[in-house]
C-alpha cells in the first residue's frame, strides 16, 4: 500500500464522516472505486459462467458477467487528492455489525462540489453500480480506463523495453526452428515452407489472432502499458497492486469478506486511479497534446452512454429465443442422422494414412488412429427418434449446452465441429486430395464448398452429401454457440432483457459490445433471424436504425482527395463506385472488358443475346457467366453478382492490405494474375493509392499516424529501428549452417512489419469511423435534450459497426429519423469534398423485413420494399415521403399489436 488507509464502519462512522465530508468538499479531484457482489444473480448467468453450486465460484475459463439488477455494493473507497489518506466505507461486508447505513455514506458523495470530478478506472461500472444499487447519479466523473485508450494503443509499449527484453516464450522454439530450417524446411528465395512442422510453428508465432505466450502478440502483451488498472499502474509507476484473487482467497465474493479484509485493496484502487489520471494527463500533453481536448469532449462523455446502455438493456423476445433453440436442437439431431448414414456408407478408412494430411498436419501424424476410432465408434451407435439422445452422442456447442442444462455430464463422443475430426472425415475418409493454402490444410466453409464442387464433378454423391450435412451442422453449431445458448443464459427472466457491455477499447477506438455481442448480428444468411429477437423498449416503441453508406470508402475519398472517389461521393445519393471496380478486376480474366459493357449485362436475361451484341468486344466470356461455385449465371444476375464479389469486395478489402489476395484466391488466380488484377485496380484509384502508400511511408518513418480527431496509432513495428532490434534479438549470428534460420527470422520480421503498415492505414480509416460514430451519439443526446425528449421517446440501444440502433416511440419516428440524419451526416470539419449519407430503417424488431419470415422486420425507408396495401407500387426501391413513412409506421404498429395480442 502506498497511501494510508482508514476503514469507515459502525465503530467510527460518526467521528469520521464529518472529517471526510470536509475533505471532499475542498478537493476538485477525488478517486473513487466500489466493490460489489451479485451472488443472487439469475440462474442463467450461473450457467453462463459455470458457477459451482457449492463453492459459488465461477469457472476460471469463463469471464465474469455481473447481474446489475441483483448487485449489492459491499463498499466503496474515496481518495481526496490533497489528503494523505484513502477511505473505505463498509456497506455490506460479512461483519454485519460493522456496516454503515447508506445515508451516512451518501453524505460523503453529496459533499463533492459541482465543479469537482470523481476519478474512477472503468467508470461505466461505477456509474451502473451506484445507479442500480442506490439510484445515485455520478454526473461529473472521469474514466482513467478511457483515458488510457486515448493516450496509447492496446499493444503500445516503451521501445526501450522492447530492445532490452529477452526472447520470452519464443526462446524454447528457436532450437527446433534452427533444426528444421537447416533440414530445408524453409526456402529463403521463394519465402515458402517445405516442412509443415516449421510452418505450424511460424504461423503460430505471427498469427493475427494468436494470444499464446510464444506468439508475437503474446510477447508484446507482456510489454504493453495495458488498460487494466493493475497493469497500467505497474507500467507507469512500477508498483505491483494487490489483485482481486489475492484478496478474495478461497471466498466466492466480496460479501463474504469483512471490511478489514477489503479496505486496503479498495482504497488502493481509488488512490491509484487518481495517480494514473495525473500521469496520463501529463503523458498526453507531452506526446500528443491535441488528443487531450478530444478525450474530454468526445471520449469521456461516451462513458455515460456506455453505462446507460448497460443499465436499460436490450429487450428481447425470450419465448422466441427458446423456441428457436428447440428448433435448432431438433435440426441438429436430424443432420447428425444424415451425417452418420453418409459416414457409415464411406467406412472403412483406407489401410494407408492419408498422404496429404500426413505431410502437413502434425496432429494427424500423431493421432490419426485416435480420430479414426472416434468416428468409427460414433458410426456404430444406434439412431434415436429422441433429439436429445441423438445429439449427445457427439460433443459440440449444441450437445454440451443441452447436457449441462439437463444436469448431465458433458458428452465424450467425437466433436464434428473440431478441425481434427473434420479433416479426418473430409480427406482421410473420402480419400480426396487436400486443399492447401500457404502450405496449411484447409477445412473452413470455403474449403468445404470447393470439396462439394469437386465431389459433384466426380459424381461422388455420398461424399458430397456428407460435406453438405457437415456444413449444415457447422452452421447450426455456430448459431447455437454465438447466439442461442448465450442469449438463453444472459436474458434476465424477470425483465426479458439482456444488458450489453459497450466499450471503446479497440486499437481503432471503435466501439465494441459483449454479453451479448451485437457486432455479430448478421444482416444476411442463416442467422438473420437472430435480429428478430430484439425489440423496442416499450409496447409503443419501434426499432429505428440508421446506417452510414459506404463510410470507409467515403473517408478514403475525403482523406486522399482521389477524383474517382470524390466523383462518386460528392453528392447525395452517392454514385455507384463498385461497377467500375468490378470491371477493373474482372478485366484480368476478361481482357478488353469495359465498364459500359459490364453495365450492359443488367439489361439482358439471355447469354446468347448479350454475346451477340458484345461478344466481340472482350475475351474470357465464361468467367462472367459462371459464379465462384461453378454455377451458371444469367447476364442480369451476373451483373449483380460480380458487382458485389469483384467490385464491392475489392473496394472494401484492398485498402487495408494493398493486395487483392482474397479475391485472387476465390477466383483461383495465380500470384501473377492476382498481381495484374491488383495493378488494374490501383490504376483506377491512383491518387488514393499514393495516399495509402504515403501513410505507410509516414508510419515507417515516424512509427505513428494521426487521426483527424487528434488520436494516433503508434506502430514501432513499422520502423527500421524495430526491424534491427527484432533481428538482433532473434538472429543467431554468422555461419552458413544458420543462414536459412536467420533468413526465416527476417521473413517473420517482414511479415510483422507489413501487418504494422496495414494497421496504420486501417487505424486512420476505422479510427475516423469511430470519431464520427461517437460524435454523432453525443450530438443526438444533446439534440434530444434540446427537444425535451427522454428515454420514453427515444434511446440509443446499441451501436453496430456503421449502424446506430434506437428504440423510438412510434409517434416520434419522423422527427427522430430527420434529427438522426442531420447528426449522422453533418461533419463539415472532416468532410469537405465528400458527403456522408445514411439510410434509415424501421421495424417492430431488428430483423430485415421479409413478407413471410419477418413481416414486422426492418423496412428500408430510402429503398422501400413491395408493401401491397400500404405503399403504392411506384415506391418500390425509392426513398419514401413523410406520408409514406407514416403509413409504414402504422403498418408496423398493427403488426406489433397483433404480436402482443398473440403473446397474451
N, C-alpha and C positions, 0 to 999 in steps of 0.2 A: 504494500500500500504506500502511496506517495503523498497522501493528504490525510489529516486527522479525520477520523470518522466518529460520529455520535449517533447512536441509535435512539430514536424518539419513540417511546412506548408509554404504556399506562403509568410507569414508575416515575417518569419525568416530564410528561406532556405539558402539564400546567406551567411548569417553570420555563420550559424551552420554547414553546410556541411563540410567545411574545418576542423573545430574542431573535428567533428565526424570521419572523414577520418583519421586524425592523431591518434586518439584513437584506431580505428580498426586496423590500420597498426601495432601498437605496442603490440597488445594483442594476445596471442596464442589461447584463447578460447573466443568465442562471442556467447551469447544467441541469438536465432532467432525465431521469430514467425510471421505468417502472418494472416491477416483477409481477408475473401473473401465473395462474394455473387454470386449466379447464378440465378437471378430472370428470366433471359431469357432462362432458361433450356427448353429442348424439351418437348413437351406436354405429352409424355409417362411417364416421371418422375413426372409430376404433378399428373397424375392418380395414379402412384405407391405410392406416398406419400399422396394422397388425399389432395392436396393443395386447399384451399378455393380460388375461383377465385376473390373474392372481397378483402379479407384481405391479400392474397398471403402467408398465413401461412399454413404449413403442419399440418396434423392431429397429435395430440400428441401421438396417438397409433402407428404411422408409423415412421420407422427410417429414418434418413436423408441420402440421396444419392445425391452427388454433380455431376452436369454435368460439367466435367472439360473442355470440349470443349467450353463452353459458360461462364466459370467462370471469374469473374472480381476480381482482387486483390484490395481491398479498401485501404489497407495499410499494413505495416509490421513494426515490432519492433526489435531493437537490443539492446543487453546489453554487452558491453566490460567488461570482468571480473574485470579489475583493476579500472574501472570507478565507480563513486558514482551516476551515472545517467543512466537510460534506456531511449531510444529514440523511439518515434513512428512517422513514416513517413506517411502522408496523401496523398494517391494516387488517391482515387476515392470515397470520402465520400460526404455526402449531401451538405456540404458547398463548392460548386463547386469552388468558387473564391479562396479558400484556398488550393486547390490541388497543388501538386508539380509535375513537369514532371518526367517521368521515367528516363531520362538521369541523373538528379540530384540524384535520389535515387540509381541508378546503380553505381554511383561513390562510394557510401558507401560500396556496396557489392564487388566492384572491389578492394577495399583497403585492403581486407584480405590477409595476407601473404600466400604464397603457402604451408607452413608447419603449418599453423594455422587451427583451426576447428570451424565450426559452431556447436552449440549445440541446438537441437530442440526436442521437445516432439512430437512423431508421425512424424518423419522426412519424411517418404514417401509422406505425404501430402504436405509438403513444397517443396520437390523435384518436385512433379507433378504440383503444383500450379505455381511455378516460370517458369517451362518449358512450360506449356500451355499458361500462360499469357504473358510471355516476351521472350520465347525461351532461358531462362537463366539457366545455369547448376550450381549445387552446389556440386561439387565432394567431397570436404572434409567436411563431416558432420557426427555428432554422434547423434544417436537417443536415447534419455533417456527412451522412451517407451520400446524399445527393450532391453535396459539396465535393466529396471525393470524386464522383463521376465527372463533374465539371473540371476538376483540377487535373485529372490524369485518366488514362485508359485502364481497363481491367488487366491488361498484360503489359503495363508500363513499369519500368524499373530504372534504377540508377545504373547507367552504363558502366561505371566503375565496379559495381558489384558483379556485373556480368564478366568483366575482364578478370577479376580476381577469384571468381567462383571456381570450384573444381569441376570434375566431369559428372558429378552426381550419379544418378541411377543409370546413366548412359555407359559408365565405365565398364561394368561387367559384360557388356555386349561387344566391346572392342575386340577382344581376343577372337571370338567366333567370327566377327566380321572380317578381321585380318586373314583368318584361315580360309574362309570361303572365297574371299577376294583373290587370294593367292592361288586358289584352285580353279580360277577362271569363272567365278560366279558373277562377275560384272565386266561388261565390255565398255571401257572408257571412251573409245572412239564413237560408238553408237549411243552411249548413255543408256544401255539396256542390260537387264538381268538375264542370266542364263541359268541361275540356280534359284529355285522357288524359296529355299530356306533363307537365302540372303535377302531376296525381295520382301519376304514376310517381315523380317527384322527391320529393314529400312523403312517400309511403309508404315510400320507401327510407330516408328520414330517421327516421321514427318506428317502423319495423318492429320487432317484439318480438325477432326472432332476428337482425336485421341486425348485422354486426360491421364493416361498411365504415367507413373513416375519416370519411366525411361524415355518417354516421348519428349519432343522439344517443348510442346505445350506444358507438360508436367514440370520440366526443368525451369521454364520461365515462371510458372505459377509460384514456385518456391521463392523466386527473386522479386516478384511483383510487389508493389506497395500494398495492394489489397484494398478492398472496400469494407470488409468486416472490421468492426471496431478493434478487436484483438490484434488482427494482422496489421492494420494501419498504425496502431499505437506502437507496435514492435518496429515497424519500418521507420517511423518518423521520430520516435523517442528512445528506441532500444529497450523498451520496458516490456516485460512479459506479464500480461494481465492474467489473473485467475480466470479459468474457464468455467462455463456453466456446468459441465460434467464434474469438474473438480469440486464445486460447491455442492452439487446435488448428491454426489456419492451414490449410495445404494437406494436413495429415495426416488419416488416416481415423479414428484413435482415440488415446486417451491412451497406449497401449502403444508407440506409435511416437515418443513424445517422451521426452526424458531427464528425470531427476529435477530437474535445474537449471531446465529449461524450465517445469516444472509447479509447483514448490514454492511460489512466491509466490501463485499462483492458488488452490491447495488450502488453504494456510494462511489466506488471506483469508476463505474460506468458514467455516472453524471460528471465526475471530475474530468475524466479523460475526454469525454465528448466536448467539453468546453476548451480544454487544452488543444484538442485536434482542430477545432474551429479556428482558433488563433493561428495555428501553424499553417493550415490550409489557406487561410486568407492571405498570409504573407507570401506563401508559395505562389499563389495565383497572381498577386501583384508583381512578384519578381520575375515570373516566367511567362505570363500571358495576361497582362493587365486587362485586356478587353473583355475577357470572359467573366470578370468579377460582376460587372453590371448584368450580364446575361444570366448569371446564376441567380441574382436577387430578383430580377424582373421576370424571368422565364422558368427557370428550373425549380427554384424553391416554391413558387406558388403552386406548381403542379402537385406537390405532396398533399395538398388539401383535397384535390380531385382524386388522387390515388386512395386516400382514406375514405372519401365519400363513396367511391365505387365498391370498396370492401364493406363499408357499413351498411349500405342499402342492399347490395347483392343483385343478382340477376334472377328474375322469376322464370321458372321452368314448369313445363307440364310433366310432373313426376310420373303420372299414370302412363303417359306415352313412352317415357324412358323405360319403365319396367315392361311395358308391352313389347317394345322393340327388342329389348334384351331377351325376352322369352322367345320371340320370333327368330332371332339370330341363333339362339341355342338349338332350336328345332332344325334350323337350316344347317347348322354345324353337324348335327347327327346325320342328316341326310347326305351331306357332302362326304363325310367320313365313310359312310357305307359304300358310296360310289368309288371313292379313292381306294378303299380296301379291295374292292372287286377287281379294279384295274391292276393293283399290285399283285394280287394272287394270280391273275392271268399272266403276268410277266415273270413271276418266280419260276424256277430258282435263279439265284445270282450266277453269273458265269464262274467257272472254276478259277480263272485268272483274275487278278486285280485289274481295275481299270487303269490303263497306262497313262492317260491324261491326268487323272487325279493323283496317281502315284508320283507323277513327275513334279506337280506343283503344290500339292496340299499336304503339309506335314502331318496334320491331324489324321488324314486318310492313311498315310504311311504307317502310323502307329495304331490306329483304331478302326480300320476298315471292317474287321471281323465283328467288332463290338456293334457298329451301326447296322451291319447286315443282320445280325442276330436280333436287334431291337425291332427291325422292320419285319423279319420273319415271324417273331413271336407275336407281334400285333396282328399279322395277317391270319394267324391260326385262331384268334379269339372269335367267339360267335357274335353275330349281329343281333341287336336288340331293338324291338319297337319303341322301348322307352328311351327318350333322348338322353337322359342323364346317364344311364348305364352305358349307352353307346359312346358318349362324349368322354367319360373319364377313363376310357381305355388308352387315351393318349394324354400327354402333357401339353399345355398351351394356355393362352390367355383366357379362353372360354372355360376349359375344364378346371384350371387351377382356381379361378374365382368362384365357380359354381360349387366345387368341393369345399372350399373354405366357408362359403355361405351355408352349406349344408352340415357343417361341423365334421366333415370327413377329412382324412389326411390328403395331402397333395398327391395327385396321380403320379405313378412311377414309369409309365409307358414311354414310348418314343415321342419326341417333340417334332412334329411335322412342319413346324414353322422355324426351326433352328437350321442354320445353313448346312450343318454337317449331315444330318439325316436327309435334308432336301437334296443336297448334291449327290448323296449316295443313291437316291431314287432317280434323280434327273439323269445321271450319267452312268452310274455303275449298274443299275437295274435295267435301264433301257439300252445300254451299250453304245449310246451315241457319242459323237466327238464333243469334247469340252469346248464351251465358249469362253474365250480368254480376252482380257483387256489389261494391258500393261503387265503382262505375264502373271495375272491373277485370274483364277477361276471365277466365273460369274454365275450367280443364281438369283439375281433380283428379278423384278417384274419384266424388265426389258429383255433379259436373257430368256426368261420363260416364254415370252412372246416369240422370240426367234426360234426357240425349240419347237413350239407349237407349229409354226410355219414349216419348219424342217420336216416334222412328222407328217404333216398334211401332204407335202410334196412326195414323201417316201411311201405314202399310203399306210403308215403305221398308226392305225386308228386307236388301238388300245393305249399306246404311249401318248398320243395326242389327248385322249380323254383324261388320262392320268394327270397330265400337266394342266389341263383346263380345270379339273376339280381341285388340284392343289393351289391353283391361282385363286379360286373361289374361297378356299379355306384361308389363305393368307389375307384376303380382303376382309373376311369376317373377323379373323383374329385381330387385325389392325383396328377395325371399328370397335371391337369389344375392349381392346387394350387402351385406345386413346379416348374413347367416349363413354360407352355404355356402362362398363364396370366402374370407372371413377365417378361418373355422373350419379349413378345409383347410390354411391357411398358419400359423395360430397354434398348432396342435396339435403338440406335441413328438413326433416319430415314435418315440422310444425309450421314453418314459414313457406315451404315449397320453393326455396331459393338456394342458389349457390353463391358463394362470396369470394369473388376473384381477388387475387393479389396482383395489382398492376404496378409495375416498376419502370424505371428508366435507367438500367444498369448495363446495357449492351455497349460494345465498343463503338457502335454507330450512334449511341444515345437515343436510339429509337425506343418506343415503349414496348414492353412485353407483358405477358399475362400468364398466370398459372393458377391452377386449382379453382376453376377449370382454365385450360389454356385456350382462350378464344382465338388465338392466332392459327390454330389448327383447323378451324371451321372452313370446310371447302365449299365453294360455290357450285362445283360440278363434280360428277362422279357418284359412286355408290354410297358415299357418306353424306350426301347433301341433306338427307332427311334430318340429320342431327341439328341443323339450324332451326328446324321446325319445333324443337323443344323450347326455344327461347321466346318469351312473350313480353309485352309491355308491363309496366309496374302494376297497373290497376285495370279494372274492368272497362274503364273509359279510355284507356290508353292504347295506342298503336305503336309499332316499332318503325321509326324513321331512320333510315341510313342515308349517308351521302358519301360518295366515293370519288376521290380525285381521279381524273382521267389521265393515264399515262404520265403520272407525276415525275417518275425518274427521268423519262425522256425529255419532258419539258425543262427540268432542271439542267440536264446536259446541254440542251439547246441554249438556255439562257447563259449558263456559265461559259460555254465555249463560243457563243455567238456564231455558230455554224449556220450558213444561209439556208441549207435544206431543212434543218430543224426549225429555224425561225419561220420559214415559209409555211410549214405545217402547223405551227403553234402560235402564230402571231395574232390569231383571231379565234373567236368562239362562234360556233363549234369548231373544233380543230379539224384540219385536213387529214387525210389518210397518209401515214408515213410507212405503213407496213407493206403496201403493194410494191413500192419501189424497191424496198429492201429484199422482198421475196424474189423479185426479178433479178436483182444483182446476184443473189446467192444461187438461184436455180440456173443461171447462165453458165455455171461451172459444168453442169450436165447438159444443158440445152443451149448450145452455142448459137448466138445470134438472137436470142430471146430479148424482146424489148418490153418496156412497161405497158405500152399500148396493146401489144399482142397478148400479154398476160391478162390485162384487164378485160380483153375481149372474151376470155373464157366464160365470164359470168353471164354472157348473153346466149350461150349455146347449151343444149342438152345432148347433142349428138357429137361424138368424137369425129366421125367421118365428115360431117358438115363443117366442123371447125377446121379440120386439116385441109379440107378442100379450099378454104379461103386463106388460111395462114400457114399451111404445112411447109411451103417452100421458103418461109422466112427464117426458120430456125431448125436446129438439129435436135436429136435426143427426145423425140416426141413421147416415147413410152414413159419417161420419168414423170411427165406431167399427169398422166392418166393412170398412175399406179401409186397407191399410198405406201407408207413405210412398212405396212404389214403384207404388202404384195397384193392387196385387193384393188380391183378396178375402180376408177373414178370417172363419173360423167364430168364434162367440162365445167359446168356451173358449180358443181361440188368441189372440183379440183381447185377452182379459184379460191374458194373459202378455205379449203384445207391447207393449201400451200401458203396462202396469205398469213395463216397462223403459224404453221410448222416452220416455214422457211423465213417468213418476214417478221412477224411479231417476236418469235423466239430468238431470232438473231438480234433484233433491236434491244431486247431486254437482257441478253446473255453476253454479247460481245464486250460491252464497255467495262465490265468488271474482270475480264480475263485477257482481252486483246487477241482472242483466237476463237474461231467457231468450232471448238472441239466437240461439243455436244451435238451440234448439227451434223458435223462431219461423220461422227460415229454412227448416228442414227441413219444417215444416208448411205453408210457403207463405203465412205470415201477413203482413199489412201491419204497419207500425210501430204503428198504433193497436191492432190486435188483439193483438200481442205485448205491448203495454203492459197491456191488460186481463188477459191470462193472468198476467203478472208480478205485477200487483196482487192477483189471486186467490191466487197462491202466497204472496206476502208476508203476506196476511191469515191464512193458515194458521199461520204461524210469526211472529207479531207481536213476541213477546219476543226471539226470536233476531234478528229484523230490527233491533230497537232496539240490540241488542249489536253487530251488524255496523256500523251507522251510527255508533254510539258509538266504535268502533275507528277509523273513518275520521275522525271529528272529532278524536280524540286525535292521530292521526298528522299531520293538517292543522295542528293547534295546536302540537304538540311536535316534529314531524319524526321521531318514533320511537315504536315499540310494543315492549312487553316480553313475553317468553315465560315460561311457568311455571317453566322451569329457570334463569332468570336471563339468558339470551341476549336480544339485542334486534335489531331490524331498523330501521336508520336510513334514512329516505327524505326527504332535503331537498327533493326534487321535490314532495312533498305540501304544502309550506308556501307561504304567501303571499309570504314573502321570496324564495323561489326564483322564483315566478311573476314578481315585479317584476324580479328580476335577469335572468331569461331575456329578458323583453320589452325591457329596457334594452339588452341585448346585441345583439338581432337586429331590433328596430324600426328604421325608417329616418326617424323624425321626422314632422313635420306635413306638410300638403299634401294636397289632395283626390286627387291622382294616386297617392298612396301609401296611401290609406285601405284599399283592398282588400288590398294586401300586408300591412299591419300587422294587419288583421283575420285574415289567414291565419296570421301568427305567433302571434296569440292563440289561434287554433284548434289549432295544433300544440302550444302550451304546455298547453292544457287537456287534450289527448289524453294527453300525457306525464304530467300531474298525475293524471288519472283512473287511469292504469295504476299510479301510485305508491300511490294509495288502495287499489286492489285487491291490490297486492303486500303491503301492510300486513296485510290480513285473511288473505291466503294464508300469509304468514310465520308468523302466530300458529298457524294450524291445522297446516300442514305442519311447522313447527318443533316443535310438540308431538309430532307423529308421530315425528319424528327423535329426540326425547328418549326416548320410550317404547322405540323400537327399540334404541337404544344401551344404555339402562339394562338392558333385557332381556338383550341379548347379554352384558353384563358379569356379570349375575346368573347366567346359565346357566354361564358359565365358572367362577364361584365355586362353584356347586352341584356341578358336575362334580368339582371338586377335593375337596369335602366327601365326595362319594360314592366317591372313589378311582378315578374314570374318567379315562382319557386318550383321545387321538385314535383308539386302536384300538377304542374303544367308541362314541364319539360326537364329531363335529366339525362346526362351522359351516362349510358350504361357501360360502354366499353369501347376502346379503340381496337380496330382490327386492321393491321397493316396500313393501307391508304384509305381506310374507311372509318368514319365515326358513326357510332350507333347510339340512338337516343330513344327514350321512351317519351312519347308526346301525347297529351290529351287530344282526342280526335277533333275537338272544336278549334284547336290552335295549329293544325297541321300546316295550313297555308302560310301564316306569318312565320312559323318555325322554319319551314323549308326555305323561305326567302331570306330570313335573317342568317340562317346557317350558310347559305350560298354566298352571301356578302362576306361573312367572316372567313370562309374557306378560300375564296377565290381572290381576295384583295390583299396582296403582299407586295406593294409597289417598291419597297426598299430593296427587294431581291429581284423581282421580275419586272423588267423594263421593256424588253423586246418580245418575250414570250408571255403568253397569258395562261394562267391556271384555269381549269374548268373542272367542275364536279357534277355528278349526276345523282339525283335523289331517287329513293325508292321507299315505298310504304307498304306495310303488311301487318296482319294480326300477329304473325311470327316472323322469324328472321330467315326462313327458307325461301329460295326463289320461287316465284309464282309458277304454278302448273295447274291447268284447269282440272286435272284429275287428282294428281298426287298432293297438290298444295294450293287449293282454291283460295286460301287465306294468306298465301305467301307474299313475299315482297314483289310489288308491281313497280316496274321501272316507269318513272313519270316523264323521262325525257326520251324514252324509246318504248312506247306503250305496246303491250301485247294485244292480241284479239280479246275483246271482252264483250261478247254479244249481250245486248240488253242494258249495258252500262255505258259503253263508249261507241260512237259512230265508227263504221268500218274504215273511214279515211284517216282515223287517228293511229292506225296500226303502224308502229315503227317511228311515230312522230313525238315531238315534245308537246305535252298536254297543256291546254289553257287552264286558268284558275278554276273555271267552272267544271271542266272535265276532271281536275284533281279532286274537287269536292264530290263529284259523282263516284270516283274511286273510293274515297273515304267512306261515303255512305254504304257502298257495296261491302267494304271490309268490315264495317261495324255490324252490318247484317250477318256476315259470316261469323263474327266473334260472338254475337248474341246467340246465334244458333249453336255454336260450340259450347257456350256456357250453359245453355238450356239442356243440351245432351249430357253434359257432365253432371248437372244437378239431378 
